[in-house]
Amino acid sequence: MNFSPGQLLHAKLNSETGRLHWRELERHFARGAVVKVAPGMDLVAVAVRFAQDDTAAIAAWLQTGQVGRASTEDAVAWPGRQSTFWAVVVAPWVLVQEIAAPEPA
């Protein structure tokens, strides 16, 4: 079976995706490299577009707020919520998607 370069890139980035806590992202935030991806978006598909330098798709997501640099407000809120993230590196960026906390019983 032959895979396209895009499929191979998707598989590679998917295998490099992992769960992180805020404390593991703080140093990346300090250098302005954390990019948050809205819930409901496919984190790996977004990472593929970043890796392919798809400026049109990225600009559209930035415009709609589906993708954007993590803000100071995020950096204050995430530790208080003890946030956990799915994350993948597409140098120089660290793309993150907050994992929803389970509802209290």
LOFIZA-373645 format. One record per residue: x, y, z of N, C-alpha, C in turn; residue in three letters. Coordinates in steps of 0.05 Angstrom, whole numbers. Example, Ala and Ser with C-alpha at 12.3 -4.5 7.8 and 13.67 -1.06 7.14 Angstrom:
[[264, -114, 156], [246, -90, 156], [264, -66, 156], ALA]
[[257, -45, 142], [273, -21, 143], [258, 1, 157], SER]
This chain:
[[17, -23, 0], [0, 0, 0], [18, 25, 0], MET]
[[12, 43, -17], [27, 68, -19], [13, 90, -4], ASN]
[[28, 106, 11], [16, 128, 26], [27, 154, 14], PHE]
[[10, 174, 13], [18, 201, 4], [36, 214, 24], SER]
[[52, 234, 16], [68, 248, 35], [51, 261, 58], PRO]
[[27, 270, 51], [10, 282, 72], [1, 261, 92], GLY]
[[-5, 237, 83], [-13, 215, 101], [11, 207, 119], GLN]
[[34, 206, 107], [58, 199, 123], [64, 220, 144], LEU]
[[61, 245, 137], [65, 267, 156], [44, 266, 178], LEU]
[[19, 261, 171], [-2, 258, 191], [4, 236, 211], HIS]
[[13, 213, 200], [20, 190, 217], [43, 197, 236], ALA]
[[63, 210, 225], [87, 218, 241], [79, 236, 263], LYS]
[[64, 257, 257], [56, 277, 278], [37, 264, 298], LEU]
[[20, 246, 289], [2, 232, 307], [18, 216, 328], ASN]
[[39, 203, 318], [56, 187, 336], [72, 204, 355], SER]
[[76, 229, 349], [91, 247, 366], [73, 264, 385], GLU]
[[47, 259, 384], [29, 273, 401], [28, 260, 429], THR]
[[27, 277, 449], [26, 267, 476], [11, 285, 495], GLY]
[[6, 275, 519], [-8, 290, 540], [13, 304, 557], ARG]
[[8, 330, 562], [25, 346, 579], [9, 362, 599], LEU]
[[22, 369, 621], [10, 387, 641], [21, 415, 636], HIS]
[[8, 435, 647], [16, 462, 644], [46, 466, 652], TRP]
[[54, 455, 674], [82, 459, 683], [102, 451, 662], ARG]
[[95, 432, 644], [113, 423, 623], [112, 442, 599], GLU]
[[92, 459, 598], [89, 478, 576], [99, 506, 583], LEU]
[[103, 512, 609], [109, 539, 618], [133, 551, 604], GLU]
[[155, 536, 601], [179, 547, 588], [174, 554, 559], ARG]
[[157, 538, 545], [150, 543, 517], [132, 568, 515], HIS]
[[114, 571, 535], [98, 595, 536], [115, 620, 540], PHE]
[[135, 617, 557], [153, 640, 563], [167, 650, 538], ALA]
[[173, 632, 519], [186, 640, 494], [166, 646, 471], ARG]
[[140, 646, 478], [120, 653, 459], [113, 632, 438], GLY]
[[118, 607, 445], [116, 585, 425], [91, 568, 428], ALA]
[[74, 573, 448], [51, 556, 452], [27, 567, 435], VAL]
[[17, 550, 419], [-6, 557, 402], [-29, 539, 410], VAL]
[[-51, 551, 418], [-74, 535, 427], [-93, 530, 403], LYS]
[[-104, 506, 403], [-122, 497, 382], [-149, 493, 395], VAL]
[[-170, 503, 384], [-197, 502, 395], [-206, 473, 399], ALA]
[[-222, 469, 419], [-235, 442, 422], [-251, 436, 398], PRO]
[[-252, 411, 391], [-268, 403, 367], [-252, 402, 342], GLY]
[[-229, 416, 341], [-212, 415, 318], [-194, 391, 320], MET]
[[-185, 380, 298], [-167, 357, 297], [-139, 368, 301], ASP]
[[-127, 364, 324], [-101, 375, 331], [-80, 366, 311], LEU]
[[-80, 341, 303], [-60, 331, 285], [-64, 343, 257], VAL]
[[-88, 346, 248], [-93, 358, 222], [-83, 387, 222], ALA]
[[-87, 401, 244], [-77, 429, 246], [-47, 428, 245], VAL]
[[-34, 409, 259], [-5, 407, 259], [6, 402, 231], ALA]
[[-8, 385, 216], [0, 380, 189], [0, 405, 173], VAL]
[[-20, 422, 176], [-21, 447, 161], [1, 466, 169], ARG]
[[8, 466, 195], [31, 482, 204], [56, 472, 192], PHE]
[[60, 445, 192], [84, 433, 181], [87, 439, 151], ALA]
[[64, 440, 137], [64, 445, 108], [64, 475, 102], GLN]
[[65, 492, 123], [65, 521, 120], [41, 530, 103], ASP]
[[18, 519, 109], [-7, 526, 95], [-17, 553, 106], ASP]
[[-6, 575, 96], [-12, 601, 107], [-41, 609, 104], THR]
[[-55, 600, 83], [-83, 606, 79], [-100, 594, 101], ALA]
[[-96, 569, 106], [-112, 555, 127], [-106, 567, 155], ALA]
[[-80, 571, 160], [-72, 582, 186], [-83, 610, 190], ILE]
[[-82, 627, 170], [-93, 654, 171], [-123, 653, 177], ALA]
[[-137, 635, 163], [-166, 633, 168], [-172, 625, 196], ALA]
[[-157, 606, 207], [-162, 597, 235], [-155, 619, 254], TRP]
[[-133, 634, 249], [-126, 656, 266], [-149, 677, 266], LEU]
[[-160, 682, 243], [-181, 702, 240], [-206, 694, 256], GLN]
[[-213, 668, 256], [-237, 659, 270], [-232, 652, 299], THR]
[[-207, 653, 307], [-200, 647, 335], [-199, 617, 341], GLY]
[[-199, 600, 320], [-197, 571, 324], [-168, 563, 332], GLN]
[[-149, 580, 324], [-121, 575, 330], [-110, 603, 339], VAL]
[[-92, 603, 358], [-80, 628, 367], [-59, 623, 388], GLY]
[[-42, 643, 391], [-21, 641, 412], [-34, 641, 439], ARG]
[[-24, 625, 457], [-34, 625, 484], [-29, 653, 496], ALA]
[[-49, 662, 511], [-48, 689, 523], [-39, 688, 552], SER]
[[-33, 711, 562], [-27, 713, 591], [-51, 704, 607], THR]
[[-75, 709, 598], [-99, 700, 613], [-100, 669, 613], GLU]
[[-92, 656, 591], [-90, 627, 591], [-70, 617, 611], ASP]
[[-47, 631, 612], [-25, 622, 630], [-33, 625, 659], ALA]
[[-51, 644, 665], [-61, 647, 692], [-83, 626, 698], VAL]
[[-100, 621, 679], [-123, 603, 684], [-115, 573, 684], ALA]
[[-98, 565, 666], [-91, 537, 664], [-81, 524, 689], TRP]
[[-63, 536, 704], [-54, 523, 729], [-76, 520, 749], PRO]
[[-93, 540, 751], [-116, 539, 770], [-135, 517, 764], GLY]
[[-138, 510, 738], [-156, 488, 730], [-141, 461, 730], ARG]
[[-115, 462, 735], [-98, 438, 733], [-102, 425, 705], GLN]
[[-100, 442, 685], [-105, 434, 657], [-85, 413, 648], SER]
[[-95, 395, 631], [-79, 376, 617], [-84, 380, 587], THR]
[[-64, 375, 571], [-66, 382, 542], [-57, 358, 525], PHE]
[[-68, 357, 501], [-56, 342, 480], [-37, 361, 467], TRP]
[[-12, 353, 461], [7, 371, 449], [24, 357, 428], ALA]
[[32, 373, 409], [50, 363, 387], [68, 387, 379], VAL]
[[93, 381, 374], [112, 401, 367], [115, 402, 336], VAL]
[[111, 426, 325], [117, 432, 298], [135, 457, 300], VAL]
[[161, 451, 302], [181, 472, 308], [177, 497, 290], ALA]
[[177, 520, 302], [184, 526, 330], [160, 526, 349], PRO]
[[137, 517, 340], [112, 518, 355], [107, 493, 371], TRP]
[[93, 496, 393], [81, 474, 408], [51, 478, 407], VAL]
[[38, 462, 392], [9, 463, 389], [-4, 448, 411], LEU]
[[-24, 460, 425], [-37, 448, 447], [-67, 449, 445], VAL]
[[-80, 429, 456], [-109, 429, 458], [-116, 420, 486], GLN]
[[-130, 437, 500], [-137, 430, 528], [-156, 406, 528], GLU]
[[-151, 388, 546], [-168, 365, 550], [-189, 372, 570], ILE]
[[-214, 370, 563], [-235, 378, 581], [-234, 362, 607], ALA]
[[-237, 376, 629], [-237, 362, 655], [-263, 348, 658], ALA]
[[-263, 324, 670], [-288, 310, 675], [-306, 326, 693], PRO]
[[-332, 324, 688], [-352, 337, 705], [-352, 324, 733], GLU]
[[-353, 341, 754], [-355, 329, 781], [-381, 313, 784], PRO]
[[-379, 291, 798], [-402, 273, 802], [-421, 284, 823], ALA]
